[in-house]
Amino acid sequence: MRFQDLDDEDDLDDSEYPDAPDDDDDETISCPYCFRPVYEGAEQCPSCRRYLSREDAPTRHPWWIVVGVLLCLIVVLGWIVR
């Protein structure tokens, strides 16, 4: 095989590589936190594991709300048990 033959892209068949990503899906952006390349449709950066937008991040409740709800439940259960 000659070196010229290796440079011909026409010889490559996509069916030989079924797991290879399409050229359309190769668009990347840089992570706003670690600046490494991330696929545009990703929710989370694979390097730093941070979410790329607030919409993708799971919702967290402030700790004082959780503690308040638990205290209210304890008071109500204590009142019911009497």
Secondary structure, 3 states (H helix, E strand, C coil): CCHHHHHCHHHCCHHHCCCCCCHHHHCEEECCCCCCEEECCCCECCCCCCECCCCCCCCCCCHHHHHHHHHHHHHHHHHHHC
